[in-house]
Amino acid sequence: MSSDDLTFKHYPAPAGDNRGRILVLLCGVGIHPADFETEGFIEQLHGADSFLDIWAIAPAPDLYFENRVGEYLQATFLSQFSGRELHLLGISLGAMGALCCAACDSSALKGLILLAPFLGTQGTMEAIASRGGLATWKSDDVKLTPIEKTSLLWLRERLNSATGVPLYLGHARDDRFKAGHQLLARDLPEDRVVEVSGGHDWDAWRAQLDGILTRWPR
């Protein structure tokens, strides 16, 4: 199903009870909601939790360019799950979208899974690394795009909090965005990070998901 700003596909819980927890999958660039089924993610996830109610979504690119993706998804899509246990999983740019949703309102979120996240441009990651990392950089010292500012400021706040939304990272050693992944991995507990071999592709993402599902609370 789709609208001008959002394409989505629903994968109900195979146990037949859609009152369980919700997992919303956010697509990266070039990924379509049905790809999560084609590439085996839905089978992996339902194999781990047959009560999991899954929605795969692809926000329009303009929502990212205009830094509206978090606000839009909270208002038009995520709000329908009020009162249920809600988790977000984003791949690549979709992970930035998940962070923007959290920045808009994290009160209902019970977990964020970031697979191969695009956290910002190479220049942004280098600037943040030179200023101590994702938990310590100062916003006045780094020139950011609007969406980088939204997502990275929330991430910095979360990394400096002893409580908050549980955050999981999956990444591959040869991923083209590994500079940001290495920074984030350094600031997360070891049991919240899964590193695999490979690059920025479905094989690596499936391996990351496998590792995270062994740590994800049931």
C-alpha positions as CSV (number, residue, x, y, z in Angstrom):
1,M,0.0,0.0,0.0
2,S,1.2,3.5,-0.5
3,S,0.5,7.3,-0.4
4,D,2.5,10.1,-1.9
5,D,4.8,10.2,1.1
6,L,4.8,6.6,2.3
7,T,4.9,3.0,0.9
8,F,4.3,0.2,3.4
9,K,3.5,-3.5,3.7
10,H,2.1,-5.3,6.7
11,Y,3.3,-8.8,7.9
12,P,0.9,-9.9,10.6
13,A,2.1,-12.1,13.5
14,P,1.9,-15.8,12.3
15,A,0.6,-16.7,15.8
16,G,-2.6,-14.9,14.8
17,D,-2.5,-12.5,17.7
18,N,-1.6,-8.9,16.6
19,R,-1.7,-7.6,20.1
20,G,2.0,-8.4,20.6
21,R,4.8,-6.1,20.0
22,I,5.2,-4.0,16.9
23,L,8.3,-3.8,14.8
24,V,8.5,-1.1,12.1
25,L,11.2,-1.7,9.5
26,L,12.5,1.5,7.8
27,C,13.9,1.0,4.3
28,G,17.2,2.5,3.1
29,V,17.8,4.0,-0.3
30,G,16.8,1.6,-3.1
31,I,15.0,-0.8,-0.7
32,H,11.3,-1.4,-1.0
33,P,9.0,-2.8,1.7
34,A,8.5,-6.1,0.0
35,D,12.3,-6.6,-0.1
36,F,12.3,-7.5,3.6
37,E,10.3,-10.6,2.7
38,T,12.2,-11.4,-0.5
39,E,15.5,-11.1,1.4
40,G,14.5,-13.3,4.3
41,F,14.1,-10.7,7.0
42,I,10.4,-11.5,7.7
43,E,11.1,-15.2,8.1
44,Q,14.1,-14.5,10.4
45,L,12.0,-12.2,12.6
46,H,8.9,-14.3,12.8
47,G,11.1,-17.3,13.4
48,A,12.4,-15.5,16.5
49,D,9.0,-14.2,17.6
50,S,5.8,-15.6,16.1
51,F,3.8,-12.9,18.0
52,L,5.7,-10.1,16.3
53,D,3.5,-7.7,14.2
54,I,5.7,-6.3,11.4
55,W,5.3,-3.2,9.2
56,A,7.8,-2.4,6.5
57,I,7.8,1.2,5.4
58,A,9.6,3.4,2.9
59,P,9.2,7.2,3.5
60,A,9.5,9.4,0.4
61,P,13.0,10.8,-0.1
62,D,11.8,14.4,0.2
63,L,10.9,13.7,3.9
64,Y,14.6,13.1,4.5
65,F,15.8,16.1,2.4
66,E,13.4,18.4,4.2
67,N,14.1,16.9,7.6
68,R,10.4,16.0,8.1
69,V,10.7,12.2,8.3
70,G,10.4,11.9,12.1
71,E,7.6,14.3,12.5
72,Y,5.7,12.9,9.6
73,L,6.0,9.3,10.7
74,Q,5.1,10.1,14.3
75,A,2.0,12.0,13.2
76,T,0.7,9.8,10.4
77,F,1.9,6.3,11.0
78,L,3.4,5.5,14.4
79,S,0.6,7.1,16.3
80,Q,-1.7,4.3,15.4
81,F,0.3,2.0,17.7
82,S,-0.4,3.9,20.8
83,G,-0.5,1.7,23.9
84,R,1.5,-1.2,22.2
85,E,5.1,-2.1,22.6
86,L,6.8,-0.4,19.6
87,H,10.3,-1.1,18.2
88,L,12.0,0.4,15.2
89,L,14.6,-1.2,12.9
90,G,16.3,0.9,10.2
91,I,18.8,-0.1,7.5
92,S,21.2,2.5,6.2
93,L,19.3,5.8,5.6
94,G,16.3,4.1,7.3
95,A,18.4,4.0,10.5
96,M,18.7,7.8,10.3
97,G,14.9,7.9,9.9
98,A,14.5,5.8,13.0
99,L,16.7,8.2,15.0
100,C,14.7,11.1,13.7
101,C,11.5,9.4,14.9
102,A,13.1,8.9,18.3
103,A,14.2,12.6,18.3
104,C,10.6,13.6,17.6
105,D,9.1,11.5,20.4
106,S,10.8,8.5,22.1
107,S,8.3,8.1,24.9
108,A,6.5,5.2,23.2
109,L,9.6,3.4,21.9
110,K,10.9,0.3,23.5
111,G,13.9,-0.3,21.2
112,L,15.9,0.8,18.2
113,I,17.9,-1.5,16.0
114,L,20.3,0.2,13.6
115,L,21.7,-1.9,10.8
116,A,24.5,-0.4,8.8
117,P,23.3,3.1,9.7
118,F,24.0,6.1,7.7
119,L,24.7,8.6,10.5
120,G,26.1,11.4,8.4
121,T,28.5,12.3,5.6
122,Q,32.1,11.2,5.8
123,G,33.1,14.8,6.5
124,T,30.6,14.9,9.4
125,M,31.9,11.7,10.9
126,E,35.5,12.8,10.6
127,A,34.7,16.1,12.3
128,I,32.9,14.4,15.1
129,A,35.7,11.9,15.5
130,S,38.2,14.7,15.9
131,R,36.1,16.1,18.7
132,G,36.0,13.0,20.8
133,G,33.2,11.0,19.3
134,L,29.4,10.8,19.1
135,A,28.9,11.2,22.9
136,T,31.2,14.2,23.3
137,W,31.1,16.5,20.2
138,K,29.8,20.0,20.5
139,S,27.2,21.1,18.0
140,D,28.7,24.6,17.6
141,D,31.9,23.0,16.4
142,V,30.5,20.8,13.6
143,K,28.7,22.0,10.5
144,L,25.7,19.7,10.0
145,T,22.8,19.3,7.6
146,P,19.4,19.8,9.3
147,I,18.7,16.0,9.4
148,E,22.1,15.2,10.7
149,K,21.6,17.8,13.5
150,T,18.2,16.3,14.4
151,S,19.4,12.7,14.5
152,L,22.9,13.2,16.0
153,L,21.8,15.5,18.7
154,W,19.3,13.0,19.9
155,L,21.9,10.2,19.6
156,R,24.4,12.2,21.7
157,E,21.8,12.8,24.4
158,R,20.9,9.1,24.4
159,L,24.6,8.0,24.6
160,N,25.0,10.2,27.7
161,S,22.0,8.8,29.5
162,A,22.1,5.8,31.8
163,T,18.5,5.1,30.8
164,G,16.4,5.5,27.7
165,V,15.5,3.6,24.6
166,P,17.6,0.4,24.2
167,L,19.8,0.8,21.2
168,Y,21.3,-2.0,19.1
169,L,23.9,-1.6,16.3
170,G,24.7,-4.1,13.6
171,H,27.6,-3.3,11.2
172,A,30.0,-4.9,8.8
173,R,33.8,-4.5,8.7
174,D,33.9,-3.4,5.1
175,D,30.8,-1.3,5.0
176,R,31.2,2.1,3.2
177,F,29.8,3.8,6.3
178,K,32.1,2.1,8.8
179,A,33.6,5.3,10.1
180,G,30.3,6.2,11.7
181,H,29.7,2.6,12.8
182,Q,33.0,2.4,14.6
183,L,32.3,5.6,16.5
184,L,28.9,4.4,17.6
185,A,30.2,0.9,18.6
186,R,32.8,2.6,20.8
187,D,30.0,4.2,22.9
188,L,27.6,1.3,23.2
189,P,27.8,-1.7,25.6
190,E,29.5,-4.7,23.9
191,D,26.3,-6.8,24.2
192,R,24.4,-4.2,22.1
193,V,26.8,-4.4,19.1
194,V,27.1,-7.1,16.4
195,E,30.0,-6.9,14.0
196,V,30.1,-9.2,10.9
197,S,32.2,-9.6,7.9
198,G,31.1,-8.1,4.6
199,G,29.9,-4.8,3.2
200,H,26.7,-2.8,2.7
201,D,24.4,-5.5,1.4
202,W,21.7,-8.0,2.4
203,D,24.1,-10.8,3.2
204,A,25.7,-8.6,5.9
205,W,22.4,-7.2,7.1
206,R,21.0,-10.7,7.6
207,A,24.0,-11.8,9.6
208,Q,23.7,-8.6,11.7
209,L,20.0,-9.3,12.4
210,D,20.8,-12.9,13.3
211,G,23.3,-11.7,15.9
212,I,21.0,-9.1,17.3
213,L,18.0,-11.5,17.6
214,T,20.1,-13.6,20.0
215,R,20.4,-10.5,22.3
216,W,17.0,-8.9,21.7
217,P,14.7,-9.4,24.8
218,R,11.7,-11.5,24.2
